[in-house]
Amino acid sequence: MSKIIIAIDGFSSTGKSTVAKQLAKHLGYIYVDSGAMYRAVTLFAMQNNFVDDSHFDIEGLVTALHNVSIRFKFNESLDFSEVYLNDKNVEKEIRTLEVSNFVSQVSTIPEVRYQLVKQQQLMGKYKGIVMDGRDIGTVVFPDAELKIFMTASAETKAKRRYQELVERGDEVEYDEVLKNVQERDYIDSHREDSPLVKAKDAIEIDNSNMTIQEQFDKILQLVNKTLVDLE
C-alpha cells in the first residue's frame, strides 16, 4: 500500500500532537511535531537573551540561527520522539508556559520560518509522515494527500492546556492559560508570514466535545478512505 503525507493544522491546544502521534504509531509513519521545532528556537532565543518581557532582538536571533540544530530522537520507554536542541534533550523545557508566551512572536520571523520549513520538507521527501502545526497543509506540504484542520473553543483549549501543565507539576492559573491561548490564536491568525488559515482542501474537525478516542477514530477513517481512493 502506498504511503501518504498527513498534514494536521489548527490552533494551539486542539489536540493536534496527540492524534498525530496516535496515527503515526498506528500506521508505522514518522511523526514530526513542527510546533516543537518553533518552541526549540524560542527556547534558544530565551537562553541567549534575544527575547524576554521587555525586548526582542530579532536581528540577533536571525544572525544566530546557524547555531541552532534541532532533531527528534525516539524514546522507546516513552514511545514517542523527544526534541533535542543542539544535542540536549529539551522536551520538557519547551513545553513551559514561559516558552508559550514567546513562541508566536518568534514564529512570525520570516527567516525562522524559512529555515524550519526547509527542514520539514526534507523530512517528508519519502512520504509516510504525519506532521502537525500551523501551516503544514498550506506552506510545508500544499500537495499533502490528506489535510486536517482542527478547532475547539478557547475555553476548551485552555482547560486542556491547564490540566496538562498542572499534571506536570507547573504552578499556573487557569485565567493566565486562557489569556495565553487567546493571544496565541490571534497572533497565529494575523501574522504576515504564513498565517494560520484552513487550506481550501482541508477537512475541518471541531473536537470541543470529542474524546481522544473519538477524534482518533474519525481521522483514521479519513486516512483509510484516502488510501483506498489512491489505489
N, C-alpha and C positions, 0 to 999 in steps of 0.2 A: 504494500500500500504506500502511495506517495506521501511525503511529509509536507506540511504547510507551515506558514507563519501565522501565529495568532497574536494580534495586536489588541491589547486591552487598555483603553484610555478612560479617564474620568477624574473627578475631583478627589481631593485628599480624603482619606479615611472612608472610602466607599468599599473597601474590601478587595481592591484590585490585586494586591500582592497575595492575599490568602487564596483566592480562586486560581490565580496564575500558577502558584506553587502546586496546588492540587492537580491542575490539568497537566502540568509538566511531568509530575510524578506518574500519573495515570497513563499518559501517552508515551512516556520514555523520552520526552523532549527536554531541551535545555531551557532553564528558566533564567531570565535576566530582569532584575529589578532596576529599571533605569532611574527611578527616583532615588535609589540608594546611591547611585553614581553622583547625582547632584548634591545629595547630602554629604557625600565624602568630600567633594570640592568645597562645600560650605564649611565643613569641619576644618579643612586645610586653611581656609581663609581666616577662621576664628583663631586657630593655633598660631598663625603668623601675623596676627594683629592687623589684618586687612579690613575686618569688619567687626563692629561692636555697636552698642546702643547709640553711640554719639557720632560715628563716622563710617564711611565705606570707601576704602581706597581701591576703586575699580582698576585703575591703571596699574597699581602694584600687583593686584591679583592676576591680571591678564599677563603681565610680564613674567610672573612666576609659574604660569600654567605648565610650562615644560618640566617642572619639578614634581608634577602630580602623576602618580601611577596608581591606577585602580584596577583591581582584579577580583574575581569571585572564586572562592575555594570551597569545595563541597565538604561539609562536616557530617560524617556518617552517623555520629551519635545524635545529632540534631535533625538529620535527614533533610537539610537544606544548605544552600551555598551562603557563606558569610562574606562580607565585604572587607577587603584589605586595602588600606591606603598606605602607599609606599612601604609595602611588606608588613604592615602592622594591622592586626585584626581590630577593626573599629565598628563592628556590627552593633554593639550596644551604644557606643558614643554617638553614632549618627542618628539614633532614634530618640534623642532627648528633645524636650520642648525648646531648649535653647537653640539647637540646630534648626528646629522647625520655624523659629521666629525669623531666621535669616535666609532660609533656603529659597524662598520665592524670589527674593531680591537677587541672589547670586544666579539663579537660573534664568534671569532676564538678560544677562550679559551675552551678547551675540557670540563673542569669542569662546565662552564656556560651552554654549550650546553646540557650536560648530565642532569643537574638539570631541565632545562626548557623542554627538550624532555619528561622526565618522567611526568611532569605536563600536557603537551599537550596530551600525550597518554591516560591519565586518563580521560581527557575531552571528548575523543571520544569513551569511553567504550560502550555507548549505541547507537552509530551512530547518524544519524540526525544532522550532524555537517558540517559546511563549514569552512575550515581553510586555510589561505594563508600565504606564507612565502618563504623560500629558499630551504628547504629540507623536505617539508611535504610529498611529494609523494615518496621520496627516503629513508628517515630515519624514520620520525614520523609515517606515515601511508603507508608503502610499499604495503599493500593489499587494499588500498582505491579503491572503485568501479569506481570512475571517477577521473582522474588526468588531470589537465590542466597546460600547461607551456606557460606563457605569455612573449612576447618580444615586443620591439619597438626600434626605432633608438635612439641613445644617445641624439640627438638634440631634438627629440620629447619629450623624458622623461624630459629633462632639462627645456623645455618650460612649461610643465605641473607643474613641481615642483616649478619653479619660480613664475608662476601665483598663485599657491596655497599659497606660502609664502607671496607674495605681498598683496593678498586679506585678509590675516590675519593681515596685518599691519607690517610685518617684513621688515627691510631695507636690501635688498640683491642685489647683482649684478648678472646678467644672467651668465656671464663668471665664476663666483665663483660657481654657482649652477651646471653648466655644468661640471666643473672640479671635483666637489664632486661626481656627478653621475658616471663619468668615473672611478674615483678612487674606488668607492664602487663596481662597476661592476667587476673591476679587482681583488680586494681583495676577493670578494664573490666567484669568479670563481676559484681562485688559492689557497685558504686556504687548509691546510692539512686535517682538520676535517670537514666532511660533506660539501664539496664544492658545489656550485650551479651548478647542472647539470640537464639536462632533463631526467626524468625517461623513460625507454625504452617504456613503455606503455602509456606515456602521450601524449595528443593531443596538438600540438603547435599552438598558435594563435598570429600572429603579428598584433597588433592593432594600428600601426602607423597612419593609415588612416581610422580608425573606430570611429564612435561616441560612446558615452557611451551606448546609447540605442541599437545600432547595436551589440556591444560587448555583452550586456546582452542577447539579443535575440538569438545570436549564441550559447552561452554557455547553455542557458536554453534548447535549442533544444537537446543538447548533454545530459543534465541531464534527460530529458524526455525519450530519446532513451534508456539510461542506465536503467532507472526504468522499462520500458516496457520489455527490454531484460531479466531482473531479475524475471519477473513474470512467 
